[in-house]
Amino acid sequence: MTGLRWATTNGRKGTRTTTASAASAARSRRPARPPRLTHLDALESEAVHVFREAAAEFERPVLLFSGGKDSIVMLHLAAKAFWPARVPFGLLHVDTGHNFPEVLKFRDHAVAEAAVRLEVARVQDYIDDGRLRERADGTRNPLQTVPLLDAINTHRFDAVFGGGRRDEEKARAKERVFSLRDEFGQWDPRRQRPELWSLYNGRHRPGEHVRVFPLSNFTELDVWQYIEREQIELPSIYFAHRREVFRRGGMWLTAGDWGGPKPDELETVQTRSVRYRTVGDMSCTGAVDSHAETVPEIIAEIAASTLTERGATRADDKLSEAAMEDRKREGYF
């Protein structure tokens, strides 16, 4: 061996390799570092785990799908979770009859692309046969509870995937990933289970079901960063466009046959550059002034915002201080 002679403290002589050779040998013996996960990798892994746990534990799960960004991201994650097999459950949409045409068109496109079954429960059917009445304020979003619960009971769904996230609203912030609903579809905080170490308990009695929220720990910004990374297609309504809107309740609502604007209340239609941060329907979802036409521009806009998407643009959350809490107890959220 070629080396340098050296003397030890006891007078014996030995051999050492050169510094460069020793370093090279040490590097060759050192195990390779695993790639570091990003926060999006961790969130994706958690959501995939939730989907797989629910699919393994429940007999008849279904995914709530409106064609909005959160439900689209959920469908994308479900496809990843079960690849190369197909998504092993269908989709359910509660259609208020006031939905944006762009979103409904995209909903049908996404369903065809994913080759999954879509069930649609229509609020209009319930109004037509007298099971529901129109509200005085014209909004139909609170009317979705009865059609949703009827669809769950009719199809015997025992798990319902929803796109709720804890950053959206204070009632959602305390929601479990697996959230038990009783035989009336209602939420009781005293019956919710701890979820230490990401261990989920899906036990339920006949007639009960569990709402499952795979995106619980995503924020709005995380969702958009994930959309950018995965190159997920979205309805055009999420990007800045010119639209006829009018002012009501501090929000820009879309003009249409659903009940706006009201000339006697001086609700004047304007054409503005707007986009939608969240999508419910035309009667409850407000637009925001925006010129963000690309995903990176939207990410920059959200990062600078001081309002949550629901706090800024959802009329149904402004009905009362506990609007979302009430809807959870009634069985919708």
C-alpha positions as CSV (number, residue, x, y, z in Angstrom):
1,M,0.0,0.0,0.0
2,T,1.3,3.5,-0.8
3,G,1.1,5.6,2.3
4,L,2.9,7.9,4.7
5,R,5.1,6.6,7.5
6,W,4.1,7.8,11.0
7,A,5.2,7.2,14.6
8,T,2.9,6.3,17.4
9,T,3.4,7.3,21.1
10,N,4.8,3.9,21.9
11,G,7.4,4.1,19.2
12,R,5.9,1.6,16.8
13,K,5.6,2.6,13.2
14,G,2.6,2.2,11.0
15,T,1.0,3.3,7.7
16,R,-1.8,5.8,7.0
17,T,-3.4,6.6,3.7
18,T,-3.5,10.1,2.3
19,T,-6.3,12.4,3.5
20,A,-8.0,12.4,0.1
21,S,-8.0,8.6,0.0
22,A,-9.4,8.3,3.5
23,A,-12.2,10.7,2.8
24,S,-13.1,8.9,-0.4
25,A,-13.2,5.6,1.4
26,A,-15.4,7.1,4.2
27,R,-17.8,8.4,1.6
28,S,-18.1,5.1,-0.1
29,R,-19.0,3.4,3.2
30,R,-21.5,6.1,4.3
31,P,-25.1,5.1,3.4
32,A,-26.8,7.4,0.9
33,R,-29.1,10.0,2.4
34,P,-32.8,9.4,1.5
35,P,-34.4,12.3,-0.4
36,R,-36.0,14.9,1.9
37,L,-39.8,15.1,1.8
38,T,-41.3,18.5,1.2
39,H,-44.4,19.6,3.1
40,L,-46.5,18.8,0.0
41,D,-45.1,15.3,0.0
42,A,-46.1,14.9,3.6
43,L,-49.6,16.3,3.0
44,E,-50.1,14.0,0.0
45,S,-48.9,11.0,1.9
46,E,-51.3,11.7,4.8
47,A,-54.2,12.1,2.4
48,V,-53.4,8.9,0.5
49,H,-53.2,7.1,3.9
50,V,-56.6,8.4,4.8
51,F,-58.2,7.3,1.5
52,R,-56.7,3.8,1.9
53,E,-57.7,3.5,5.5
54,A,-61.3,4.5,4.7
55,A,-61.5,2.2,1.7
56,A,-60.3,-0.7,3.8
57,E,-62.6,0.0,6.7
58,F,-65.9,0.9,5.1
59,E,-68.1,-1.0,2.7
60,R,-69.8,1.8,0.7
61,P,-67.8,5.1,0.7
62,V,-68.5,8.0,-1.6
63,L,-66.7,11.2,-2.4
64,L,-68.6,14.6,-2.4
65,F,-67.7,16.2,-5.7
66,S,-68.9,19.6,-6.9
67,G,-66.3,20.4,-9.5
68,G,-64.6,22.9,-7.1
69,K,-60.8,22.9,-6.5
70,D,-60.9,20.9,-3.2
71,S,-63.0,18.1,-4.6
72,I,-60.9,18.0,-7.7
73,V,-57.7,17.7,-5.6
74,M,-59.4,14.9,-3.6
75,L,-60.2,13.0,-6.7
76,H,-56.6,13.4,-7.9
77,L,-55.3,12.1,-4.6
78,A,-57.8,9.2,-4.6
79,A,-56.5,8.2,-8.1
80,K,-53.0,8.2,-6.8
81,A,-53.9,6.2,-3.7
82,F,-55.3,3.3,-5.7
83,W,-53.2,3.4,-8.8
84,P,-53.0,1.3,-11.0
85,A,-56.5,0.2,-10.0
86,R,-59.5,2.5,-10.5
87,V,-60.9,4.6,-7.7
88,P,-63.0,2.1,-5.8
89,F,-65.9,4.4,-5.0
90,G,-68.3,6.8,-6.8
91,L,-69.0,10.5,-6.5
92,L,-71.9,12.4,-5.1
93,H,-72.9,16.0,-5.9
94,V,-75.7,17.9,-4.3
95,D,-76.9,20.3,-7.0
96,T,-78.6,23.4,-5.8
97,G,-79.8,24.5,-9.2
98,H,-77.9,27.7,-8.9
99,N,-74.5,26.3,-9.8
100,F,-72.1,28.0,-12.1
101,P,-72.4,26.6,-15.7
102,E,-68.6,26.5,-16.0
103,V,-68.3,24.4,-12.9
104,L,-71.0,21.9,-13.9
105,K,-69.4,21.5,-17.3
106,F,-66.0,20.9,-15.7
107,R,-67.6,18.5,-13.2
108,D,-68.9,16.3,-16.0
109,H,-65.6,16.5,-17.8
110,A,-63.6,15.4,-14.7
111,V,-66.0,12.5,-14.1
112,A,-65.6,11.2,-17.6
113,E,-61.8,11.5,-17.4
114,A,-61.7,9.6,-14.1
115,A,-64.2,7.0,-15.4
116,V,-66.1,7.0,-12.1
117,R,-69.9,6.9,-11.3
118,L,-71.6,10.2,-10.4
119,E,-74.8,10.4,-8.3
120,V,-76.6,13.8,-8.4
121,A,-79.1,14.9,-5.7
122,R,-81.0,17.9,-6.9
123,V,-82.5,20.6,-4.6
124,Q,-84.9,21.6,-7.4
125,D,-86.6,18.2,-7.2
126,Y,-87.3,18.7,-3.5
127,I,-88.7,22.2,-4.2
128,D,-90.9,20.9,-7.1
129,D,-92.5,18.2,-5.0
130,G,-92.9,20.3,-1.8
131,R,-90.3,18.7,0.4
132,L,-88.4,22.0,0.5
133,R,-89.3,25.6,0.2
134,E,-87.4,28.5,-1.3
135,R,-85.8,30.8,1.2
136,A,-86.7,34.5,1.3
137,D,-83.1,35.5,0.7
138,G,-82.9,33.4,-2.5
139,T,-79.9,31.3,-1.4
140,R,-80.2,27.5,-1.7
141,N,-77.0,26.5,-0.1
142,P,-78.6,25.7,3.3
143,L,-81.2,23.6,1.5
144,Q,-78.6,21.0,0.6
145,T,-78.9,19.1,3.9
146,V,-82.0,17.1,3.2
147,P,-81.0,15.9,-0.3
148,L,-77.6,15.0,1.0
149,L,-78.9,12.9,3.9
150,D,-81.5,11.3,1.7
151,A,-78.8,10.3,-0.8
152,I,-76.7,8.8,2.0
153,N,-79.6,6.8,3.3
154,T,-80.8,5.7,-0.1
155,H,-77.4,4.4,-1.2
156,R,-76.4,3.2,2.3
157,F,-73.1,5.2,2.1
158,D,-71.2,4.5,5.3
159,A,-68.3,6.9,4.7
160,V,-68.5,10.3,2.9
161,F,-65.3,12.0,1.8
162,G,-65.5,15.8,2.1
163,G,-63.1,18.5,1.1
164,G,-63.2,20.4,4.4
165,R,-60.0,21.9,5.7
166,R,-59.2,23.1,9.2
167,D,-57.9,26.5,8.0
168,E,-61.2,27.5,6.4
169,E,-63.4,28.3,9.4
170,K,-63.4,27.8,13.2
171,A,-66.1,25.1,13.1
172,R,-64.0,23.2,10.6
173,A,-60.8,23.7,12.7
174,K,-62.0,21.4,15.4
175,E,-63.2,18.7,13.1
176,R,-61.7,15.2,13.2
177,V,-60.4,13.5,10.1
178,F,-62.9,10.7,10.7
179,S,-66.0,12.5,12.0
180,L,-68.9,10.3,13.3
181,R,-72.4,11.2,12.3
182,D,-75.5,9.7,14.0
183,E,-78.5,8.0,12.4
184,F,-79.9,11.5,11.6
185,G,-76.7,12.6,10.0
186,Q,-75.9,15.0,12.9
187,W,-72.6,15.8,14.5
188,D,-72.1,15.5,18.2
189,P,-68.8,16.8,19.5
190,R,-69.0,14.6,22.6
191,R,-68.9,11.4,20.4
192,Q,-65.8,12.4,18.4
193,R,-62.8,10.1,18.9
194,P,-59.1,11.0,19.5
195,E,-56.8,10.4,16.5
196,L,-53.4,10.0,18.1
197,W,-50.6,8.8,15.8
198,S,-52.9,9.0,12.8
199,L,-54.9,6.0,14.1
200,Y,-58.5,6.4,12.8
201,N,-61.6,4.8,14.3
202,G,-64.4,4.2,11.9
203,R,-66.7,2.1,14.1
204,H,-70.3,3.1,13.8
205,R,-73.7,1.6,14.4
206,P,-76.3,0.7,11.7
207,G,-77.7,3.9,10.2
208,E,-74.7,6.0,11.3
209,H,-72.0,7.1,8.9
210,V,-68.6,8.8,9.1
211,R,-67.5,11.9,7.3
212,V,-63.8,11.7,6.2
213,F,-61.7,14.7,5.5
214,P,-58.4,13.8,3.7
215,L,-57.5,17.5,3.2
216,S,-57.8,18.4,6.9
217,N,-54.3,19.7,7.3
218,F,-54.0,21.4,3.9
219,T,-54.3,25.2,3.8
220,E,-55.6,27.2,0.8
221,L,-52.0,28.0,-0.1
222,D,-51.0,24.3,0.2
223,V,-53.9,23.4,-2.2
224,W,-52.8,25.8,-4.8
225,Q,-49.1,24.8,-4.5
226,Y,-50.2,21.2,-4.9
227,I,-52.3,22.1,-7.9
228,E,-49.2,23.8,-9.4
229,R,-46.9,20.9,-8.7
230,E,-49.3,18.3,-10.0
231,Q,-50.5,20.4,-13.0
232,I,-54.1,19.8,-12.0
233,E,-56.7,21.2,-14.4
234,L,-59.4,23.5,-12.9
235,P,-62.6,25.3,-14.0
236,S,-61.9,28.7,-15.6
237,I,-63.9,30.4,-12.9
238,Y,-60.9,30.2,-10.5
239,F,-58.8,32.5,-12.8
240,A,-59.3,36.2,-13.4
241,H,-61.9,37.0,-16.0
242,R,-64.4,39.7,-17.0
243,R,-67.8,39.1,-15.4
244,E,-71.1,40.9,-14.7
245,V,-71.4,41.2,-10.9
246,F,-73.3,43.2,-8.4
247,R,-72.7,44.2,-4.8
248,R,-74.6,42.5,-1.9
249,G,-73.6,41.8,1.7
250,G,-70.1,43.1,1.0
251,M,-69.5,40.7,-1.8
252,W,-69.5,40.6,-5.6
253,L,-72.2,38.1,-6.6
254,T,-72.9,36.9,-10.2
255,A,-76.0,38.4,-11.8
256,G,-78.5,35.7,-12.9
257,D,-82.0,34.3,-12.7
258,W,-81.4,32.9,-9.2
259,G,-82.5,36.2,-7.6
260,G,-80.1,39.0,-8.3
261,P,-79.7,41.9,-8.7
262,K,-82.7,43.6,-7.1
263,P,-83.3,46.9,-8.8
264,D,-85.4,48.3,-5.9
265,E,-82.3,47.9,-3.6
266,L,-80.1,49.7,-6.0
267,E,-78.0,46.6,-6.8
268,T,-76.3,47.8,-10.0
269,V,-74.6,45.3,-12.3
270,Q,-71.0,46.1,-13.2
271,T,-68.4,44.3,-15.4
272,R,-65.3,43.7,-13.4
273,S,-62.1,41.6,-13.5
274,V,-62.8,39.0,-10.8
275,R,-62.1,35.4,-9.9
276,Y,-63.5,32.9,-7.3
277,R,-61.4,31.7,-4.4
278,T,-64.0,29.0,-3.5
279,V,-67.1,27.8,-5.4
280,G,-70.5,27.1,-3.9
281,D,-73.2,28.4,-6.1
282,M,-74.2,31.8,-7.5
283,S,-76.5,32.6,-4.6
284,C,-73.8,32.3,-1.9
285,T,-70.4,32.6,-3.4
286,G,-68.8,36.0,-3.9
287,A,-66.0,36.9,-6.4
288,V,-62.9,38.8,-5.5
289,D,-61.3,41.6,-7.6
290,S,-58.3,40.0,-9.2
291,H,-56.0,40.1,-12.2
292,A,-54.4,36.7,-11.4
293,E,-54.7,34.6,-14.5
294,T,-52.2,31.9,-13.8
295,V,-51.6,29.5,-10.9
296,P,-48.3,31.2,-9.8
297,E,-50.1,34.6,-9.8
298,I,-52.9,33.1,-7.7
299,I,-50.4,31.7,-5.2
300,A,-48.8,35.1,-4.8
301,E,-52.2,36.7,-4.3
302,I,-53.2,34.2,-1.6
303,A,-49.9,34.5,0.2
304,A,-50.5,38.3,0.6
305,S,-54.2,37.9,1.6
306,T,-55.3,38.4,5.3
307,L,-58.7,36.8,4.8
308,T,-59.6,33.2,4.5
309,E,-61.4,32.1,1.4
310,R,-64.7,31.4,3.1
311,G,-64.5,34.5,5.3
312,A,-64.1,36.6,2.3
313,T,-66.5,35.0,-0.2
314,R,-69.2,32.8,1.4
315,A,-72.6,34.3,2.2
316,D,-73.8,31.1,3.9
317,D,-71.1,31.6,6.6
318,K,-72.3,35.1,7.3
319,L,-75.9,34.1,8.2
320,S,-74.9,34.0,11.9
321,E,-71.9,33.6,14.2
322,A,-72.5,29.9,14.4
323,A,-73.7,29.3,10.8
324,M,-71.2,26.5,10.1
325,E,-71.6,24.9,13.5
326,D,-75.4,24.8,13.0
327,R,-75.0,23.1,9.6
328,K,-72.7,20.5,11.2
329,R,-75.3,19.7,13.8
330,E,-78.1,19.6,11.2
331,G,-76.1,17.1,9.1
332,Y,-74.8,19.0,6.1
333,F,-71.1,19.7,6.6
